[in-house]
Amino acid sequence: MRLFILILILPTVIAQEQQYCCQTAGAIVREYKRMHTRLWDEKSQTLDAQVTSVQNSLLEIDSHVSAIEGQITAVERHMTSVEERVEERSTSLETNLEEKVAALDLKVERLIELMSANVIANVTQQLSLVENRITQRTSILENKMSHVDFPNLIGNSEVSLKGHSPNRGQLEVLHNGTRHNVCPYNFTTTEAVVFCRSLGLPHENAEISDADETSNLEGLLSAIGQFISTFLQPRALRKVNCTGASDVWFCRHSGWDNIDVCSSVELYCH
């Protein structure tokens, strides 16, 4: 009996459950649609606001670009005006310069025409007289200098090499008729270069000769020459210093009145 009643009631219960499920599903679908519509509206409003903001920004950018274009146009017009002025000024300056050059050329031509042959001859004569006076005074000055005796300078004294060959020998200085041996003390390659140059001999490698550089015969002759020179010519030229001098004229020494003797330095000019 119970089973029979259950069988009779079961379809009704199932139908009620199905109806409830359908109602619930419909409510869920309606709620989903409502929420979806609301969210879509909100997103649409947000997008519309963003689009509006972007459009406003674009309008501002367009405004700035238009302003910049206007400024560029104004600058271009100003540059064009400046270029035109510069060109006009350059043309004017060139014209004025050409006119001034032409006027100057004309003045020079007139000046040349005004200078007569007599004036030119007079100027030439005056120049010749001046040259003659300069020559005379130079000659007088050189003559006076040749007779001046500088106590501590070799000056215009005669310098010579006495010995084995034209470019090697004992160094002698003739001063007021008296020969002086050049003492080797303080005599270096600096002095050797200056003396060789003043003698007109090769001087790049000038040096003081050693006794070993000569042959036995030459050494003997040199020794004899030095012995004779030492005792027959007692004057000695000591402490010869040519530092900073280009010629023996300016070489310094201790004086001409040394009575003592010394062997003369052996010089090799090459």
HELIX and SHEET records of a PDB file:
HELIX    1   1 ARG A    2  LEU A  114  1                                 113    
HELIX    2   2 ALA A  117  SER A  146  1                                  30    
HELIX    3   3 THR A  189  SER A  198  1                                  10    
HELIX    4   4 ALA A  211  GLU A  213  5                                   3    
HELIX    5   5 ASN A  216  LEU A  232  1                                  17    
HELIX    6   6 VAL A  248  PHE A  250  5                                   3    
SHEET    1   A 4 GLU A 158  SER A 165  0                                        
SHEET    2   A 4 ARG A 168  HIS A 175 -1                                        
SHEET    3   A 4 THR A 178  VAL A 182 -1                                        
SHEET    4   A 4 ALA A 236  LEU A 237  1                                        
SHEET    1   B 4 GLU A 158  SER A 165  0                                        
SHEET    2   B 4 ARG A 168  HIS A 175 -1                                        
SHEET    3   B 4 GLU A 266  TYR A 268 -1                                        
SHEET    4   B 4 GLU A 207  ILE A 208 -1                                        
END                                                                             
